[in-house]
Amino acid sequence: MTTALGPLNFFEYPVVESKTIAELSVKLQARAAALAGEIADALDKVETLYRNSLWPDSHRLLLLALEELETLLLPHKDRLLSLQAERLGLKRHLSSYQVTLVPITYQRTGGYSHPTVISIAKFRGPALVEAIVHELTHVMAELNKRDQQSAYGFIKRQCELKGRSQHDALHLFHLLLFYSSGSLVREVIASDYVPYAESRNIYTRVGSMLRAKVLPEMLDRIWLPWIHGQYDLETAMSNLVQMLFRAGDE
């Protein structure tokens, strides 16, 4: 991964050099094999150093995190994911989901969804449960991305009606995902838990991107009536878009 401009450029050379698709295919495969070999060689060179210097502490932290998950997540995992999917209108599911815990990640946020990888240096206890639920919801949302009856489908349609972009719809859905994941952990795992979005000022940051005032109590007013059956998901998402973007226009 030592190319001057990054790994994608490493694969761009065959594109600019090839005159046919067949030639491109051969050269891309050669480049992929070369990159895989370089990564394997680099790992081989540092394996002993890593096992002697970093692995003992990392192993201890991973075992502690697994113990936390056995207590906090294992008894509730099916309920957490089922409620999250139901409340966000995500109908398609996998039979199982893979989550990889690591000491640290290359992502500043400490987690990502494809593949689902979570940093235990960043998240522990109920926050680790929230991070797992959050990232797995991204996986479920990807499975349901063409479903117009999902929360995102409704948000996207309402944003279009308000003249808002698809990026605004994505930001708003991601904020809802933060909110729903944190609220769910507080509901099921720990009633005194402070969700990630509240502790890390996510509402202000997303509100700035959306050019709208966003507060967690605003989402409470939309979400709680929906999950208690006072109206359907489409109405909830319509109310959410109308409320937030009306507030942003004032």
N, C-alpha and C positions, 0 to 999 in steps of 0.2 A: 504494500500500500504506500509505496514511496514515490509515486508519480507526482509531478509538480502541481497538477491541478486537481487531483482527486481520483477516486476509483472509477467514476463514470467515464472520465476521459480515457482511461486505460482501455475501455471497450470501444471508444469512438474511433480509434485508429483503424481497425478493420473496416468500419463503415466508410471512411473517406478513401480507403485504399482499394476497396473491392469494386469490380465492375459488374458482377452478377450476384444474385441471391445465393447461388450455390457456393461461390467463392467466399462470400461473407459468412456463410454458415461454418465453413471449414476454419476460417480465421478466428471467428468468435469462439469456437470450441477450443482452439489452441490457446487463445488468450485466457479463457476461463480456467483451463488446466494449469497454465503458468501461474495465475493468481492463486489458485488453490494450493499449488506447490509452495509458493512463497509464504503463505499463511502457515501452512504446516511446518515449514522449516523454521519460521520465527518462533512458533510455539515450542518446537522441539528444543530450541536453544535456551529458552527461559524456563522450561519445565522444572528442572532441579532447583533453580534459584527460587521459583515461585513456591514450590512445595516446602522448602526449608524456611523461607522468610515470611511469606504472607499467608499461606494456607492454614497453619495452626489457628491463628486468630479468626480467619474467615470461617473455618470449619466450626469453631465454637459458636460464632454468631449465627451460623446457619442452623445449628442444632437448637439453639435457643428460640429462633424464629419458628422452627417447625413445632416446637413444644407449644408456643403461643397459638399457632394455627390449629393444633389438635384440640386445644381448649376452646378457642374463640370461634373458629370457622367450621371445623368438622361437624359439630352437632347441628349447624344452621345452614350449611352451604346450599342444600337443595331449596330451602325456603327462601334464602336470599336471592338466588338466581331466578327462581320461579316468580317471585314478587316483582323483581326488577323487570323481567321480560314482560310480564303481564301489564305492569303499569306503563311501560313505554310502547306497548303494542307490538312487541317483537315475537312473532309467531313461529319462525323457523329456528330450530336449535340443533346443536350437535349432541351426540349421545354422551360425550365427555369433552372436557376442556383441559388443555395442558398449560400449567403455569410453572415457570422456572424462576427460582429465587437465586439471586446473586448478591455478592457483597456490594458491588457498585456497578453502575451502568455508564455507558458513554453519553446517555441522555441526561441533561441537567435536571429534568423533571423526576428522574428516578424510576421511570417505568414506561413501557410501551406495549402495544397490543399484538403486533404481528411480526414475530411470535410474541407471546405474552411473557414479559420479563419484568421482574420487580426487584428493586434494590432494598435489601434489609438494612443498609446504612441510612437510607432515607425514610423507610417506613417500618414501624414496629407496633405491636399491639393492635388495637382497633383500627389504627391508621393503615396497617398492613392489610387488614381485611377490606377496608374501603378501597385501597389501591387495586386489590385483586378484583373486586366486584366492578370497579370502574373500567379496568382494562378488558375484562371479559365481556362487559357490555359493549365495548367497541367491536369485539369479535362478533357478538350477536347482531349488532346493528349492521355490520357488513353483510351478514347472511340475509338480512331483511332490507337491503338498501333500495330495492325496487318496489317495495310494498308501500303503496300510497296511503294505507290505513294505519301506518305506524306513526309514532310521535313525530319523527323527522319528516315523514311524508306530509303530515298536516302542517307542521311548521313551515316547510318549504312552500306549500301552496299559499299559506297566509302571508308569508313574506313577499311572494310574487304579487299578491293583491295589494300590498302596501308599497310596492315599488322598491322593495329591498332585495339585495343581491343574494345569490346562492351562498356566498361567503358569510353573509349575515345569518342565513338560516343555519349553516354549519356551526358558527360560533354560538348561536343561541341553543342549538341542540346539545353542544358540548357543555355549555353552562348547565342545562337541565340535567345532563348526565352526572356532572359534579354534584348538583343538588340532590338528585334522587339517590345516588350512591351513599353520600354522607348521611342523608336522612334515614336511609334504610338501616345503616349500621347503628345509628342512634336508636332507632325503633326496636331492633332485634337484639343487638349485642350489648350496648352500654348507653343508658338514658342520659348520662352526663357527658357523652362524647361531643367534642367540638369538631365538626366536619372540616375536611381539608380546605374546601373553598372559603370557609369563614376564617380559618386560622391563617391562610396565606393570601388573603385579600383578592381572591379570584374575581369576586363580583365587581369590584372597582375596575380591575384590568379589562375584563370582558365588556363591561359597560362602556369603557373608553373606546374599545374597538367597534362596538355597536352604535356609538354615539347616542347612548341612552342611559338613563339612571337605572341602576339595577341594585336591589337590596334583597337579602334572603327572605325577609318577611313578605316581599312582593310575590315571590314564588310560592310561599306558604299559602297565600290567598287563592292561588290557582290550583295548587297540587292537592291540598288537603280535601277540598270538596270533591275532586275527581276520585281520589282513592277511597273516599267514603260514600261513593255512589250518588252524589248529588247531580252530576251531569256526566256526559261521556267524554272520551279522550279527544275527539275532534273539537268539542266545545271548549275543553280545557286548553288545548293548544291555540285555538283561535283567541281565547281570552288572554292567554299569555302574550301573544304577538301584539294584540291590540293594546294591552296595558303597557308593555315595555316601550314600544315604539311611539305610542302617544305621549308617554312620559318623556321620551327623548326629544320629541318635537316641540315640547312646551318651552 
